[in-house]
Amino acid sequence: MSNLNKLDFVALEVSGRNYLKWTQDVKLHLTANKMRSTINADNIAPEDMKARAMIFIRKHMEEALKVEYLAEEDPRSLWVALEERFNHQRTIYLPEARHDWQNIRFQDFKTVNEYNSEICRIRSLLKFCGEELTEADLLEKTFSTFPPSCMVLQQQYRERNFARFSELVTVLLLAEKNNDLLLRNDQARPTGTRAVPLPKANAIAHRENNRARRNRGRGRGRRPERPRHGRRNGPRNAPYDRDHQGNRPRGRGGRGQGPRGGNRNAQVQQAQIRENVGPARHPQNQHNLCYRCGGTDHWSRTCRATNEEIGEYHARRGTREANLVEGSVPMDTTLEITDFQAANGYIED
């Protein structure tokens, strides 16, 4: 059933609105299938060809028309009956086509393509109704309906003496495109300014890759967040934190209190700490002492103390640790008075 309902073109409606187009389609298909003689006045085609033509014509008619012309068995008689019923379309379309031709104006359309399409439609309709427009008529209609602002332009077009309407349309399309480009260039940026080049995609991608590479930490873990305002936390960065006097180092190699700084006060404070004559050290910084010289403002691998200073620090440290050593005495040991005698041989009361 799907193949039977498949049509080669739109079927003829009961109202006959598409009769003119339908007749053109039927004639073309019958000619292509070598059955055009079945609808001519001298119908001398064989019976099998008439049957195929009848099937084709009835296939492209609506059901109501098929019922009305059910008694027709010859394609020629069916064709004449439809022509007598719907052929008045020519006389109906002619007044409308004349009205459209008289009122069409070039200045009423926004683009040249819209005007050209409407002109071609009116021209085809008038030709079908028996009236044909010449090339001179089309050119004169276009020139006489130019906008008043283009008066000089239409005079220049008249002087070019176009022979065909299509040549004028080509020139108008080219001028329209050039004007469009001119307006777009004018609206792109203010007059007197230069165009800013767009960034290249490769450069942007390269910069993003470099930024991601810099932010990537070492190892498999995430890079710790950098503290703000130069303050660092944690035991590893403690030597560069504020010291016991509240001073904060300024940076590496500058006026800070690091080992490479040039502040004289920082060096004096470091010497006082080594000699144990300065302020008391904070207990929380004991685990950050330099094991070579005992300083708290640098690490051992950056220590620049001399061998004499290192020796004095270890001598003082050994004396303090010796005073804190306590021997473990078994609970079952018996102590005598001689065990508590001093080196001079007697005990003071």
C-alpha positions in Angstrom: 0.0 0.0 0.0 2.9 2.4 0.6 4.0 2.1 -3.0 0.4 2.7 -4.3 0.1 5.9 -2.1 3.5 7.2 -3.2 2.9 10.1 -5.7 5.2 11.7 -8.2 3.8 15.2 -7.5 0.9 16.8 -5.6 -2.5 15.4 -6.4 -5.2 17.6 -8.0 -7.4 19.2 -5.3 -11.2 19.3 -5.5 -11.2 23.1 -5.5 -8.9 23.2 -8.5 -6.5 25.6 -6.8 -3.4 23.7 -8.1 -4.8 22.8 -11.5 -2.4 24.9 -13.5 0.6 23.3 -11.8 -1.0 19.9 -11.9 -1.5 20.0 -15.7 2.2 20.9 -16.3 3.3 17.9 -14.1 1.0 15.5 -15.8 2.1 16.5 -19.3 5.8 16.2 -18.4 5.4 12.8 -16.8 3.3 11.5 -19.7 5.9 12.7 -22.2 8.7 11.1 -20.2 6.8 7.8 -20.2 5.9 8.1 -24.0 2.2 8.4 -23.3 1.6 12.0 -24.2 -0.5 11.0 -27.3 -3.2 9.6 -25.1 -4.5 13.1 -24.1 -4.1 14.7 -27.5 -7.0 15.4 -29.9 -6.0 12.7 -32.3 -6.1 9.9 -29.8 -4.7 6.9 -31.8 -2.7 5.3 -29.0 -3.2 1.5 -28.3 -5.5 0.4 -25.5 -2.8 -0.8 -23.1 -1.2 2.7 -23.3 -4.5 4.4 -22.6 -5.0 2.2 -19.6 -1.6 3.0 -18.2 -2.2 6.8 -18.8 -5.7 6.5 -17.1 -4.2 4.8 -14.1 -1.5 7.5 -13.8 -3.9 10.4 -14.1 -6.4 9.0 -11.5 -3.6 8.2 -9.1 -2.8 11.9 -8.9 -6.3 13.0 -8.1 -8.1 13.3 -4.8 -10.6 10.7 -3.8 -13.6 13.0 -4.3 -12.6 13.8 -7.9 -12.1 10.1 -8.6 -15.7 9.4 -7.5 -17.0 12.2 -9.6 -15.3 11.0 -12.7 -15.7 7.3 -12.1 -17.5 6.8 -15.4 -14.7 8.2 -17.5 -12.6 5.4 -19.0 -10.7 7.3 -21.8 -7.8 9.6 -20.7 -8.7 12.1 -23.5 -12.3 12.5 -22.3 -11.1 12.8 -18.6 -8.6 15.4 -19.6 -11.2 17.5 -21.5 -13.7 17.3 -18.6 -11.1 18.5 -16.1 -10.1 21.3 -18.4 -13.7 22.5 -18.8 -14.1 22.6 -15.0 -10.9 24.2 -13.9 -9.5 26.0 -16.9 -11.0 29.3 -15.8 -8.0 29.7 -13.5 -6.3 31.7 -16.2 -8.9 34.4 -16.2 -9.0 34.5 -12.4 -5.2 34.9 -12.0 -4.8 37.6 -14.8 -6.3 40.5 -12.8 -4.3 39.7 -9.7 -1.0 39.4 -11.8 -1.7 42.8 -13.4 -2.4 44.4 -10.1 0.9 43.1 -8.6 2.8 44.3 -11.7 1.4 47.8 -11.5 2.1 48.2 -7.7 5.5 46.6 -7.4 8.4 49.0 -6.5 12.1 48.4 -6.1 12.2 50.7 -3.1 9.7 48.6 -1.1 12.2 45.7 -0.8 15.0 45.4 1.6 17.3 43.3 -0.6 17.8 42.8 -4.3 17.1 39.1 -4.1 13.6 39.7 -2.7 12.8 42.1 -5.5 14.1 39.8 -8.2 12.1 36.8 -6.8 8.9 38.8 -6.9 9.5 40.1 -10.4 10.1 36.6 -11.7 6.9 35.3 -10.0 4.7 38.1 -11.6 6.4 37.6 -15.0 5.7 33.8 -15.0 2.1 34.3 -13.9 1.4 36.9 -16.6 3.1 34.7 -19.2 0.9 31.7 -18.2 -2.2 34.0 -18.5 -1.2 35.0 -22.0 0.6 38.3 -21.4 4.4 38.5 -21.6 6.7 41.1 -20.2 9.7 42.2 -22.2 13.2 43.0 -21.0 12.6 46.7 -21.6 9.5 46.6 -19.4 11.5 45.0 -16.5 14.3 47.5 -16.8 12.0 50.5 -16.9 10.0 49.3 -13.9 13.2 49.0 -11.9 14.7 52.3 -12.8 11.4 54.2 -12.2 11.0 52.8 -8.7 14.5 53.5 -7.3 14.6 55.3 -3.9 14.8 59.2 -4.2 18.2 59.1 -2.4 19.6 57.0 -5.3 18.5 59.4 -8.1 22.1 59.9 -9.3 22.8 56.2 -9.1 19.8 55.2 -11.3 20.8 57.8 -13.9 24.3 56.2 -14.0 22.6 52.8 -14.5 20.5 54.1 -17.3 23.5 55.4 -19.1 25.1 51.9 -19.1 22.3 50.7 -21.5 21.6 47.2 -20.1 20.1 44.9 -22.6 18.8 42.3 -20.2 17.2 42.5 -16.8 19.5 39.8 -15.4 22.6 42.0 -16.1 21.1 44.9 -14.0 20.3 42.5 -11.2 23.9 41.2 -11.1 25.2 44.8 -10.9 22.8 45.6 -8.1 23.7 42.5 -6.1 27.4 43.3 -6.4 26.8 46.9 -5.2 24.7 45.7 -2.3 27.4 43.3 -1.1 30.1 46.1 -1.3 27.9 48.5 0.7 27.3 45.8 3.3 31.1 45.2 3.7 31.7 48.9 3.9 29.2 49.4 6.7 30.6 46.4 8.6 34.2 47.8 8.4 33.0 51.1 9.6 31.2 49.6 12.6 34.0 47.3 13.6 35.9 50.0 15.6 35.9 53.8 16.0 37.5 55.9 13.3 41.3 56.5 13.8 41.9 53.4 15.9 43.9 50.4 15.1 42.7 46.8 15.1 43.9 44.8 18.1 45.2 41.4 16.9 43.5 38.4 18.4 45.6 36.1 20.6 46.8 33.0 19.0 45.4 29.7 20.3 48.8 28.1 20.4 50.3 30.9 22.5 47.4 30.7 25.0 47.8 26.9 25.3 51.6 27.3 25.7 51.1 29.8 28.5 48.6 27.7 30.3 50.8 24.7 30.1 53.7 26.7 31.6 51.5 27.9 34.4 50.3 24.4 35.2 53.9 23.2 35.1 55.0 25.8 37.6 52.2 25.1 40.0 52.9 21.3 39.9 54.8 20.2 43.0 57.5 17.6 43.3 56.7 14.0 44.0 53.2 12.6 44.0 51.7 14.8 46.6 50.2 18.2 46.2 52.3 21.3 46.6 51.6 23.0 49.9 49.9 26.3 49.8 52.3 29.3 49.9 51.6 31.4 53.0 50.7 35.0 52.6 52.8 38.1 53.5 56.0 36.0 53.7 55.0 34.1 56.8 55.7 30.4 56.8 54.5 27.7 59.2 55.9 24.3 60.1 59.1 23.1 61.7 61.0 23.0 58.4 60.5 26.8 57.7 60.8 27.8 61.4 64.3 29.3 61.1 62.9 32.0 58.8 60.0 32.9 61.1 60.0 35.8 63.5 62.7 35.7 66.1 62.4 36.2 69.9 62.4 40.0 69.4 59.5 40.0 66.9 61.7 40.9 63.9 60.8 39.3 60.5 63.3 38.6 57.8 62.8 40.5 54.6 64.1 38.0 52.1 67.0 36.0 50.7 70.2 38.0 50.2 68.6 41.3 51.3 68.3 43.2 54.6 67.0 40.2 56.5 68.4 38.3 59.5 69.4 35.2 57.5 73.0 34.1 57.2 73.5 36.2 54.0 71.9 39.4 55.3 73.9 42.5 56.0 72.2 43.6 59.2 74.7 44.2 62.0 72.1 43.9 64.8 71.3 40.4 63.6 75.0 39.4 63.8 75.3 40.8 67.3 72.2 38.9 68.5 73.6 35.7 67.0 76.8 36.2 68.9 74.9 36.9 72.2 72.9 33.7 71.7 76.1 31.7 71.2 77.6 33.2 74.4 74.4 32.7 76.3 74.4 36.3 77.4 71.3 37.4 75.3 67.7 36.9 76.1 66.5 33.5 77.0 65.6 31.2 74.2 62.1 30.1 73.6 61.4 26.5 74.6 59.5 25.9 71.4 62.6 26.7 69.3 64.8 24.2 71.0 64.2 21.6 68.3 65.3 24.1 65.6 68.8 24.7 67.0 71.8 24.3 64.8 73.7 21.3 66.1 77.0 22.9 65.0 76.9 26.3 66.7 73.5 26.4 68.5 72.0 29.2 66.4 68.3 29.5 65.7 68.4 31.8 62.6 69.8 29.2 60.1 70.0 25.6 59.3 73.1 23.5 60.0 73.9 23.1 56.3 74.1 26.9 55.9 76.1 27.4 59.2 79.1 29.7 58.7 80.5 29.5 62.3 84.3 29.0 62.7 85.8 25.9 64.2 86.7 27.7 67.4 83.0 28.8 67.9 81.8 25.3 67.1 84.3 23.8 69.7 83.2 26.3 72.4 79.5 25.5 71.8 80.1 21.7 72.0 82.2 22.2 75.2 79.4 24.2 76.9 76.8 21.7 75.8 78.9 18.8 77.1 79.3 20.5 80.5 75.5 21.1 80.8 74.6 17.6 79.8 77.2 16.1 82.2 75.5 17.9 85.1 72.1 16.4 84.2 73.4 12.8 84.0 72.0 10.6 86.8 73.2 7.1 87.4 70.6 4.4 87.8 71.1 2.8 91.2 69.7 -0.7 91.8 67.1 -0.9 94.6 69.0 -3.6 96.5 72.3 -1.6 96.7 73.5 -0.8 100.2 75.1 2.7 100.5 77.8 3.6 103.0 78.9 7.0 104.3 82.0 6.8 102.3 79.9 6.8 99.1 78.9 10.4 99.8 82.3 11.8 100.8 83.7 14.6 98.8 87.0 14.6 97.1 88.8 16.2 100.1 88.0 13.3 102.4 85.5 14.8 104.8 81.8 15.9 104.9 80.7 19.2 106.2 77.8 19.2 108.7 
